[in-house]
């Protein structure tokens, strides 16, 4: 994985979190804010376990989340 500015590159993908676009090669896919936050967390912790609490915090902030 490489980071240029705020663009994350991993394999054939690159993520521009500022505009919420994930590219596969040259093909763009728009992502919502939650998806960008979760993907960024996973990229930043590549190769390491990410706790459920960290995922919930990144994706849902202060909202109440149930286990179902």
ROKESE-45014 format. One record per residue: residue number from 1; residue in one letter; y, z, x of N, C-alpha, C in turn. Coordinates in steps of 0.001 Angstrom, whole numbers. Last residue first. Layout:
> seq|type|n_Y|n_Z|n_X|ca_Y|ca_Z|ca_X|c_Y|c_Z|c_X
> NUM|a|Y|Z|X|Y|Z|X|Y|Z|X;
...
//
This chain:
> seq|type|n_Y|n_Z|n_X|ca_Y|ca_Z|ca_X|c_Y|c_Z|c_X
> 68|x|-7330|16216|-26957|-8242|15376|-27746|-7967|13938|-27619;
> 67|x|-5731|18227|-25784|-6868|17681|-25042|-7759|16752|-25859;
> 66|x|-2171|17682|-26356|-3468|18290|-26672|-4575|17579|-25902;
> 65|x|1047|18440|-25217|-38|17469|-25187|-1341|18204|-25437;
> 64|x|4505|18687|-25708|3208|19345|-25880|2131|18267|-25977;
> 63|x|6804|17479|-23210|6173|17406|-24530|4851|18162|-24549;
> 62|x|8124|17313|-20784|8022|18618|-21415|7359|18611|-22776;
> 61|x|6346|14528|-19636|7420|15488|-19366|7169|16823|-20033;
> 60|x|4421|12621|-19824|4899|13197|-21074|5969|14260|-20880;
> 59|x|3809|11653|-17269|3821|10757|-18425|4461|11308|-19672;
> 58|x|4046|13787|-15453|4653|12487|-15153|4805|11628|-16400;
> 57|x|2596|15833|-16753|4003|16030|-16417|4703|14697|-16170;
> 56|x|57|14659|-16895|767|15024|-18126|2252|15180|-17852;
> 55|x|-507|14422|-14147|-466|13238|-15010|322|13518|-16284;
> 54|x|-488|17120|-13409|472|16200|-12785|611|14928|-13616;
> 53|x|-2638|18079|-14959|-1286|18599|-15185|-224|17680|-14590;
> 52|x|-4774|16734|-13796|-4425|16454|-15188|-3005|16918|-15478;
> 51|x|-4098|15742|-10397|-4481|16706|-11434|-4056|16236|-12823;
> 50|x|-5536|13338|-8444|-4301|13698|-9150|-4703|14593|-10315;
> 49|x|-7008|12959|-5222|-7130|13327|-6631|-5756|13698|-7200;
> 48|x|-6094|10134|-3216|-6129|11580|-3423|-6340|11865|-4907;
> 47|x|-5752|7444|-3017|-6808|8044|-2215|-6937|9543|-2360;
> 46|x|-2311|7616|-3731|-3489|6765|-3534|-4486|7445|-2603;
> 45|x|-25|8734|-4740|-1116|9631|-4364|-2416|8867|-4136;
> 44|x|1598|6675|-5465|2103|7599|-4451|1022|8555|-3952;
> 43|x|18|5581|-7514|255|4832|-6273|686|5772|-5159;
> 42|x|205|7586|-9470|-1099|7237|-8909|-956|6472|-7597;
> 41|x|2983|7545|-9981|2330|8768|-9509|996|8449|-8839;
> 40|x|3242|4899|-10934|3952|5321|-9717|3301|6579|-9129;
> 39|x|1738|5074|-13284|1304|4190|-12206|1973|4566|-10887;
> 38|x|3316|6887|-14764|1933|7211|-14412|1441|6361|-13248;
> 37|x|5750|5474|-14973|5722|6816|-14378|4307|7188|-13931;
> 36|x|4902|3136|-16295|5509|3054|-14962|5427|4407|-14261;
> 35|x|4028|4225|-18736|3080|3516|-17871|3610|3415|-16446;
> 34|x|6476|5236|-19701|5350|6142|-19436|4351|5488|-18488;
> 33|x|8054|2909|-20018|8450|3960|-19077|7299|4887|-18716;
> 32|x|5974|-60|-20198|6835|970|-20751|7108|2046|-19711;
> 31|x|6047|-3219|-18515|5431|-1924|-18775|6452|-989|-19400;
> 30|x|5427|-6680|-18446|6376|-5606|-18738|5598|-4331|-19060;
> 29|x|4142|-8559|-15920|3763|-7834|-17128|4758|-6695|-17306;
> 28|x|4227|-11727|-14216|4820|-10438|-14580|4227|-9866|-15864;
> 27|x|2579|-13365|-11690|2538|-13144|-13140|3099|-11774|-13497;
> 26|x|2253|-13785|-9029|3565|-14137|-9585|3649|-13891|-11087;
> 25|x|207|-11145|-8483|667|-12387|-7854|2076|-12659|-8348;
> 24|x|1090|-9367|-10995|-193|-9731|-10404|41|-11104|-9802;
> 23|x|3629|-6948|-11341|3267|-8333|-11046|1848|-8390|-10512;
> 22|x|5190|-4983|-13661|4056|-5030|-12749|3697|-6498|-12573;
> 21|x|8360|-3691|-14338|7515|-4886|-14301|6430|-4713|-13247;
> 20|x|10587|-1950|-14614|9379|-1767|-15414|8489|-2990|-15469;
> 19|x|12780|-1882|-13036|12854|-2790|-14190|11597|-2727|-15054;
> 18|x|12009|101|-11246|13374|108|-11777|13506|-777|-13011;
> 17|x|9436|-427|-10322|9618|602|-11343|11015|619|-11961;
> 16|x|7675|-3016|-9692|9107|-2734|-9576|9432|-1723|-10666;
> 15|x|4693|-3464|-8025|5344|-2769|-9129|6806|-2566|-8786;
> 14|x|2305|-5924|-7320|3484|-5178|-6902|4197|-4681|-8144;
> 13|x|-1071|-6848|-6358|-72|-6341|-7301|1193|-5897|-6589;
> 12|x|-3200|-7398|-4750|-2454|-8542|-5275|-1312|-8139|-6217;
> 11|x|-2684|-4414|-2891|-3557|-5548|-3183|-2730|-6722|-3682;
> 10|x|442|-3274|-3595|-934|-2822|-3387|-1866|-3934|-3831;
> 9|x|3744|-2263|-3261|2809|-3386|-3132|1425|-2831|-2815;
> 8|x|6572|-1177|-4979|5284|-779|-4412|4360|-1992|-4393;
> 7|x|9972|-968|-4531|8895|-1854|-4968|7626|-1459|-4225;
> 6|x|12251|277|-3699|11457|972|-4711|10352|80|-5258;
> 5|x|12022|-744|-478|12968|-244|-1474|12180|602|-2449;
> 4|x|8750|-1303|-309|10007|-1910|145|11047|-1546|-887;
> 3|x|5721|1|642|6879|248|-220|8084|-418|431;
> 2|x|2225|-776|491|3509|-762|1183|4617|-544|167;
> 1|x|-1178|0|850|0|0|0|1234|0|890;
//
